[in-house]
């Protein structure tokens, strides 16, 4: 009796699991394409962040160069030489 009851209830219990698996299989290609598009495209905020990083790096580079020029000018002034700008 218990085996018969278990056999009758088993398909009902597995039905939801099978339906979920079927939905996952059907939506997998859509999710894969969506992930590929997200990986290839750049959002506006990502582009803004990248541009901000580039600007900061450029400003740091210019600051280093300016400090180097100032240091060279001070050394030239200490030696009494004109600094070639």
Secondary structure, 3 states (H helix, E strand, C coil): CHHHHHHHHHHHHHHHHHHHHHHHHHHHHHHHHHHHHHHHCCCHHHHHHHHHHHHHHHHHHHHHHHHHHHHHHHHHHHCCCCCCC
